[in-house]
Amino acid sequence: MTAPALSRSKLFEAPRAVFVGGPTASGKSEFAHRLALERGGTIISADSMQIYRGLDIGTAKEPENRRSEVDYRLIDIVDAGESYSVSDFAAAAEQAARDAISRGSLPIVCGGTGLYFESLFRPLGLGGAAADPALRLELSALYDEIGGEKFRDLLRECDMASAEKLHPNDKKRLVRAMEAAKLTGKPLSEQKDEFSGDFILVCFTAPREELYARTDARADKMIKAGLPEEAARFLDALGGEAQSMKAIGYKEFLPYMDEYRENGGFSAEGLDEIAKNIKKNTRNYAKRQLTWFRRYPFARWFAAGDHDGAAAYVRERLSGGTTL
């Protein structure tokens, strides 16, 4: 008799999987790669920009030679002009994890997109909120009728926090957030229950000035590596409204595209301003990431670069050791 398949949240609980998170430029990718080599793991990218083919420099993808050493999943899976929702990620991550486990490989979810992690820790994002299937069907039909953008605008009136977090294409969660708000009169974010799963989540961070120095250095490195040409090529083809072009490292080039087209490149002054904006936006993003990951009571934090300490903790957890 075949055992029933694990639910998504159970699939990712200890000791079946490991999560590696934290702010940008904190060294999480390097640690995940090392862990995958040590444990025979499969790295499942939880980065909402590394999904796009061709967006390589600005998303800090692992180079091809590194990806040949370890099994990487959910990188380069959609074209840059396509949209991709949180629910798309969750389904793909679940499939990748089941495949890895079937091969005796450890799923290692690594990235910095908080909602991607949330979709695996709490698959429906519902907590203890009330539910009404009939209302859900009605709202689903409304979504289909008016479209995601207008539906999200309606959601803003009763749940601004959820509306700001969710993409217009994420129909399932937009409808659920509206359902919960209409039933209870409270935003869904105020109704979630506590985490009940036992997850192995390793996070890295550094003192603020060190973290900012890391993000600034990475931005400079990307620009020298050809980010202006990469960004201009995709902005010229897609425009600034594409989901992929709203990301840090690409959107900052948009105001200078007329200059690029007229002169065949960006001016030195323009590049200086673009670099400043990328660094400022990346710093702000890193702060939001820290706030997000600190919400998780089961996260174990390590100093950036303390890969030995993090590896020892993971080994202990995988062997059934303490969660403290």
N, C-alpha and C positions, 0 to 999 in steps of 0.2 A: 504493500500500500504506500503510495507517494505522500510524503509529508506536505501539508499545506504551505504555500509560499508565504514568506514573511511579509508583513506590511512594510511600507516604505520606511517609516520611522524605526521599526525594529531591525530592518535590514542594515541600518547605519549605526546601530548601537554597539557599544563595546561587547566583545572584543572583535567584532566583525569588520570594523572600519576605523580609520583615523582621520580627523579633521585638522587642517593647519591653516590658521587665519591670522588676522592682525592688519595693521596699517600698511600702506604701500611702502616699498623700499626698506622693509624691516628684515628681509632675508628669509621669508617663509618659503619661497620657491626653491632656494638652495637646500634648505632643510628637507623639504618634501622629496627632492631628487635623491638626496643622500639616503633618506629612509627607504625609498623605493628600491634603491640598489641593495640595501642591507636586507630588506625583508621580502624581496621579490614582489614588490607592490605595483599597482596600477594607479597612476596619478589621474584623478578626475578634476579637470580645471573648473574652478568656481569663480571665473572671471568673465564678466559680462561683455568684455571687449575682445578677448582672445578667441571667441567663437568665430570672428570674422576673417575670412580668407583675404590675405593681402595686407591687412593692418598688422604689420609685424613690429616695426620699430616703436611706434607710439604705444603699443600694448605690452612691450617688454616680453615678448614670447621667447621661450627657450629656443636656442638655435637648433638647426636640424641635427647636428652631430650629437647634441645632448638628448634630443628626442629619440634618437636611434638606440640609446642606451637603456631607456625605460619606456614602458607602454604608457603613452599619454592619450587621454580621451577628452573630447569636447573642445578641441582646439581646431580651428579652420573647418568648421562644419557648415557655415552658411555664408552666402555672398554679402558683401558690405551694404548692399542696397536692401537687404531683407530685414524684417523685424523678427525679434526673438523674445519670447516672454519668459517670466519666471516659471510658469507651469511647463513650458517647453523644456527648460533646463531640468526641472525636477524629474520629468519623465525620462529624459535622456540619461541623467545621472543614475537613476534607479536601474535602467537597463545596463549601463556600464558596470555598476556595482555587482549586479547579479551575474554578469558575464565573468567578471574578475573572480568572484568567489567560486564560481563553477570550475575555474581553472586553478584554484588553489592560490590565487593572488590576493593580496591585501588591498582593498580600495583605500586610497589616500586622497581625500577631497581637499584641494588646496586653492586658495584665492582670497580675494578681498571684497567680493560682492555680498554684502550682508544678507540681502533678500534671498540669494541662492542658498546660503546656509540655513536660513529660516525655513525654506521650503522643504528641507530634509529633516530638520529637528522637529518641526511641527507641520507635517505635510499639508494640512488644509488651512492652517493659520486661523483656526476657528476658536480655539480655547473652549471656554464654557458658554459661549454665546448661544442664545436661543436660535432655533431654526424653524422654518416653515416652507416645506417643499413646494406648496402651491404658489406662495409669494415668489419663491426663487424662479419658478417657471415663468411667472408674469414678468419679472425683472429681466430674465434672460431674453424674452421676446422683445422687451423694450430696447435692450442693448442692440439686438439685431436690427431693430427698426431705425434707431437714431445714430448708431455707430459708437465706437469706443470713446472718441474725443468728447462728444456731447454727453455721453453717459458719465464719464469721469467729471465733467463740469457739474452735473447734478449731484454726484457724490460729494464734491467739495462743500456743498451747502450743509451737509450733515456729518461729514467725516473728512475734514481737510487732511489729516495725517495720512490716512489710507490713500486718498486721491493723489497726494504728492508722491507717495512711494510706488504706486502701481502704474504700469505702462498701459496705455489705452487698449493694447491688444490682449491684455491679461483678463479676458472676459470672466473667467471663473472667480477670481478674487475680487474683481470690481463688483460683480453681482452679489457675492457673499457679503462684502462689506456693506453694500446698500441694504441687503436683507436684514443684517444684524442691526443696523442703525434704525431701520423702520420699525422693527419689532420691539426694540428696547429703548429707543430714544437716546442711546449713547453710542459714541464711536466704537468700532470694533476693537481698536487699540486699548480701550479701557475695560474690555471684557475678557481678555485672554487669561487663561489659567496658568499656573506655574508649570515649569518643565517637569516632565515625569520620566523622561528617558535618561539612560546612563550613556553619555557620549564621551569619547576621547577627543578633546579639543585642545590643541597646543597653539598658543598665540605668542607672537614676538613683538617687542616694543623697545623703545629707547628713550632717554631723556629728550625733551622737546627739541632742544637746539641740535642735538645729534641727529634726531629724526629729520629735522628740516634740512640739515646739511646733506643727508643721504638723498632726500627727494630732489634737492637743488642739483646735486652732482649727477643724478640720473637724468634730469631734464637736459642738462648741458651735454651729456653723453649722447642722448637721443638726437639732439639737434645736429651734433657733429656727425652722427652716423647716417644722416639723410632724412630725418623726420620732415623737414620743410617740403622736400620733393614728394615724399609719400603722402603727406596731408594735402598738398596742392593737387596731386593727381586724382585723389578720391573726391575732394571737394568740387573739383571741376566737373567730374562725372556725375556726382550725386546731388550736389548742392548741400546746403546746411540743414535741411529738414530731415534728412535720413537719420534713423535712430543711431547708427554708428558714428555719424559726424557730430553728434552732440556730446561726445566724450571728451574728457580732458586730454589735451595733446593734439586734438584736431580742431575743435571749435574755436580755439584761440587764433587760428590762421584765417578764419572766415572773413573778418573785417578787412583783411589785407589782400584778398583775392583779386580785386580790381587792379591793384598795384602789380600783382604778380602777372596778370594777363597782359597789362600794358608794357611792362618792362622785361618780361621773360624771367622774372625772379623776384624775390623779396629784397628790399633794401636792407642795409646793415642796421639802420635805425628801426625799421619794422621788425626785424628779427630780434633785436634787443627787447622791444616792447612785448613781442609774442612770448619770448622766454620768460620775462618777468611775470606775465599773466599765467603761463603754465605753472610756474613755481608757486605763485600765490594760490591758484586753484587746487594744486596738488596738496599743498599744506592744509588747506581747509578740508579737503577730502580725507586726508589722513586723520584729522581731528574727528571727523564724523565716523570714520571706521573705528577709531578707538572707543568712542562712545557706544557704538553698536555692539562690538564684541565684548565690552565690559558688562553688557546686560546678561551674559550667559554665566550662571553661577558655577557651571562645571568646567569653565575655561581654566587652563593652567598657563600662567604667563611666565615667559622667560626673556632675559635680556637679548637683544639682537646679537647674533653671533654665538649664543650659548647653545650650540647644536648638540654638544655632548650631553648637557643636562637634560635637554628636551628628549633626546634619544633614549636616555636612561629611564625617564618617566614613561615614555611610550612602551618600552620593553616591559616595564613593571605592570602597566595597565593591560597589555596584551596577554600577560601571563596570569592575569587574575588578581593583580596586586591592588593596593589602596587607591582610592579616588582622591585622596587629600593631596 
